[in-house]
Amino acid sequence: MSTLPDVFTDPEDSQLVADAKKDKPEDHKFSYTERDVILYNLGIGATAKDLQWTYESHEEFAALPTFGVIPQFAASSGISLGWLPNFNPAKLLHGEQYLAIRSPIPTEGNFVNETRLLEVLDKGKAASVTTIVYTKDLATGNIIFENQITVFIRGAGGFGGKRSGKDRGAATAVNTPPKRQPDTVIEEKTSPSQAALYRLSGDYNPLHIDPGFAAIGGFDQPILHGLCFMGIAGKHVLQSFGAYKDIKVRFSGVVFPGETLVTEMWKVGDKVIFSTKTKERGKTVLAAAAVTLVDTDTMAKL
């Protein structure tokens, strides 16, 4: 049974960061049923025709792999950042997400999440904070998922310490697309109600449903959850190349519910590098993105 260390010490950390890392969050339990799996799958674009993702009695019923971001969400989003100078939650941006699928995903389960501050960078005018979460089976202690979540907080820099992060392998890979045409492209139009549906999987931020709140954030209308369009793109990769054991993305733009997502994919060794943009505005919304395939010799037709 693997456990996270109590503290991820780093000699380059400022005293402020070193002290913050010592504040060990409490473990967070999470339980779910087949209904939650179906709701998540629908939230990232599965349809009634995709019975393996929407019908619990189908012989191949399964959670889509990016379901792994759901059990940890409350644990990682609940970590305190009030120790940062000039911290303002309204200036927090979700920068990157890395998900490793360590064990087969059960269609119902009782989990516990271990959460720690992994890395904090002083970017001058902003702070970059990476949290790591191990999601474990409550009964066996087996790790099911590992998530690394990086957020940027504008106006919260200047506290000293590290400015550049360490190489953490797939979690920090640059994933530059090859200079050739993509091997596969999938387009998918999101629903105007996509965010209203996806929020039922646990992210109730009013930015994604309340026009008034979205306006305060500078948007003409509510925006789609980043983890939602990450899941949609992850579905595109799964449909094109088969199962993967990890996925990493950088959130580089916003998506409005109802827009069309275009995912371009390049197979490079055991990885599929991908990029996602909105068709209507041509705006790249997922960059530096890739998965590591489980079986590099199979092109799945799911």
N, C-alpha and C positions, 0 to 999 in steps of 0.2 A: 504494500500500500504506500503510494507516494504522497507526501504532504509538502506544502510550500514552506520555505523557511519563515521564521517569525519576522525577519527583517532582511530586505535586499540591500545590504550595506554597500557603499561605494565611497572610496577615499576622496573622490572628487566632489562629493556632495557638500553643499553649504550646511552650516549647522541647522538652519531652518528646515531644510529638506531631510537631513538626518533625523531630526526630532519628529518630523511628520511621519516618516517611515516606521517609527517605533510604535505609533498608534495603531495597534492591530485590530482591524475590524472584526466584529463578531461573525461567526459563520451564519449563513442564510439558507434556510430550507426551501425547497421548491418541489411541489407535487403536481402531476398532470395526468390527464386521461387521453384516450383516443380522440375524444371530442376536441381537445386542445390541439392535437396534431392536425386534425382536419381543418380546424379554424385557421391555424398558421399556414397550412398548404394553400388554402383558398386565399389567404391574405397576400400571398406572393404569386397569385395568378393561376393556380391549379383550377381546373374546370371539372364539370360533371363527367366529361369524357375521360379524364385521368383517374380511372377508378382506383388505381394503386395508391393514389394520394388523397382520395376523397371518399372512399367507401371502406369502412372498417372490416367488412367481411371478405374483402378481396384477398386472394391468397398471397399477394405480394404487397399488401398494405404496409406503408412505411411513411415515416417523416422525411421530408426533404432535408438534405444534409445541413442546410443553414439554420434549421430548427435549433441548432446548438447555441445560437445567440440568445435564445429566449430564456432558458432556466437561469442564466447568470445576470439578466438585465437589472433586476431590482438590487442585486448585490453590488454590481459595479457602479450603477448610477447613484447609489446611496452613500458612496464613500465621501468623506468630508474633504472639501477643498478650501474651507474657510480660513485656513492658515496662510494661504497665498496673499501677498500684498495686493490691495485694491481688488480683491475678488468680487466679481459681479457675474452671477449665473447667466444673466442675459447676454454676456459676451463670450459664452462658452460655445465652441464649435466641435462637433465630432469629426476628428481628423482621419483616423485610420482604424480598421478592425481586422484582427487576425483570429481565425477559428481553426483549431485542430480537433479532428474527430478521432479520439483515442480508442473508442470501443464501439461496437454496434449500438445503434440508437434504438432503445426500446420504445414501443408505441404507447406505453404508459409507465410512469415511474415515480419514485420518491428519491430526490436528490438533496445534496447539501453542497453549498458553494463556499470555498475558501478564497478570500480576496486579500490582495496585498498591493501596496504601491510598489511598482517595479522600477520606474525611472522618471525623474523629473528634470527637465531642461529649462534653463533660463535663455530665452530667445531675445532678450533685450526688452522689446515692447510687449512681449507675450510670454506665457509659460506653456510648456508642453508636458503633459502628465500622462504616463502610461500605467494602467492598472492591469494586473494579471489575476485571472480567476480560474481555479480548478473546480469543475463541476463533477461531483462524485456520486456514485450510487450509495444511498444512505445505509443499506444493509451490508454490502460487500466492501465498500471503500474504493472500488475500482474507479479510475478516472474515466469519465465518458467524454468530456469536452475540456479543452483549454482555450480560454479567450484572452487576448491582449487588446486592450481598448486604449487608444490614444486620443486625448482631447486637447484642444488649444484654447487658452483663455486670454483673450486680448486685454491688454492693459495691466496684466498681472506679472510682468517680468521685472528684472532689475534686482533680484534677490541673491544673485551670485551662484557660483558653482558651475556645473557642466553646461556646455552650450551644444555639444554634439553627442548623439546617442551611440550606444554600442551596436555592433552587428549581431542581430539575434536570428540570423538565418532567414528562413522563409517569412518570418514575421516582419522583417524590415527590408526585404528584397526590393530593388528598384523596379524590376519587371518591365523593362523597356521593350515595346513591341518590335519585332523584326521589321526591316525595311522591305517589306513585300506585301502583297495582297493577303488579307486574312484567309485562313483555311475555311472558316465557317462564319456566317453572319446570321443572327436571328433577330427579327423585329417582333415586338410585342406591345400592343397598345394597352396602357393601363386604364382602369376604370375611373370615372370621376369620383366614385365612392371608395377607391382603393385605400386611402388613408383611414377612412371611417371604419373599414373592415379590419385593416392591419392593427389598428390601435387596440383592438380587443385581445390581442396576444400579449398585452402588458405595458405598452408605452402610451400613456394617456396624456402626454404633453399637449396642451391646448394649441400649440403652434401648428399642429397637424389637423385641427378640426374647427377652430374658432377664428373666423375672419378678423375680428377685432384684435385678438392676440397676435395674429400673423402680421397685421398692420403695424403693431408696435415694433415687431422685429424687422420691419422694412419690406414686407412682402405684400403684393396685391391680393393674395389669396393664400389659404393654408398650403403648406408644402408636404410632399410625401416623405415619410420616414426614410432616412438613409439606409437603415437595416432592411427596410422593405425592398428598395430597388437593388440592394446587394443580394437579397434572396432571389429576386427575379433573375438577375444576371447569373447567379449560381445555378439556378434551374436551367438556364440556357446552356451552360457548360456541361452540366450533367446529361442533358438531352443529346448533346453533340458528341461528347467524349467519354461518358461513363463516370463511375464513382471516383471521388477524390478524398484524400485524407486531410487536406487543409485548404484554406482559402484566405487570401489577404487582399484588402482593397484600401484605396485612399479615396475619401469623399472629396470630389473636386468641384461640385456644383449641385444645384437644387433641381428637383423634379416636381412638377405640378401634376396632381392627379388628373388623369385623362390624356397625358402626353404619351408618345410612343417611344419606347426604349429600343435602341439599336446596340446589340452586343457583338463586337468583332473579336474573333478568337484565333490565336496562332498556337499550334502545338510545337513545343520546343523541348525535345527530350521527354522527361517524365512530367513536364509542366505544361499547362495551357495558360498562356498569357492572354489577358483580355482587357478590353476597354469598352465602356458603355457611354453612349451619348443620347441626347434627346433628338428625335428626328425633326421636330418642328423648329427648334431653335439652333440645332447643330452644336449644342453645348455638351462638352465632356463632363460627365457626372461621376464616373468611376475611373480612376487612373492607377498606375503602378500596381495593377491587379493581376493575380495569378492563382491557380490551384496546382496542387501536386497530385497527380493521378495515382489511383490504387493499382490499376492494371493498364500499363502503357501500350499493350498490344491490341487492345479491344476498342473498337468504335461502337459505342452503345447506340442502339436504336430503341429508345424508351418510349 
